């Protein structure tokens, strides 16, 4: 399984959205992404999009204003 941490915090919000759309187009199996963002809207955007693609998501309340979202496809 490919594990990857993707830190979006240095990107502006529109670029974060674009990066997430690109990542979620991945149809390969057996990966786990941990996404880090400071924008709650990214969390609200990712979870339904990933679930609609058959991926599993988990997230925790923000710590130090950072959201961590796990996406797996296996």
N, C-alpha and C positions, 0 to 999 in steps of 0.2 A: 504494500500500500504506500502510495506517495503521500507524505505529510509535508505541508507547506504553510509557513506563517506569512501572511500578506498584510503588511502594515500600510494602510491607506492614509495615515494621518498627515503626511506631507503633501498630499494632493488636494486640490480644490474640490468642492463637492461635485461639480459636474464630471470631473475626471474620475472621481471615486465611483460614481454611478456607471460610467462607461467601462471602467475596469471590471466592475462586478458583472456587468452584462457579458463581457468577453469571457470571464472565468466560468460563468454558469452555462455557457454554450458547450462546455466540455462534456462530451457524451461518453468519455472513457470511464470505466469502472475503477474501483479501488483507489480512491483518493480521499484525503482529508485536508481541508483548508481551514486555517484559523485566521479569521479576518479581524483586524484591529482598526477601529474608526472612532472619531470623536463625534460623529453625527448620528443621532438617533434615527433620522430618516433613512439612513443606509440599512439599519437593522430592520426597519419596517418594510423596506423595499426587497431586501434579500430573502427573508424567510418565506413569503408567499411565492416568490419567483422560483426559488430552489425546490420548495415542496411541490409546486406544479410540474417540475421536471423530474420528480421522483427521488429527490435527494433528501437527506435528513439534516435537520438544523437544530442547533441548541445555542442558547445565549444566556448570559448572566447580566444582572444589573451592572451599570457602569461603575468602574473603580477609577478614581482620579480622572473622571470625565471621559474615560475610554470604554467603548463597548468591545467585547470579544464575542465573536460569532463563529461557531464551528459548523462546517458543512461537510457531510460525508456522502459518498456515492460508492456503494459496494454491492 
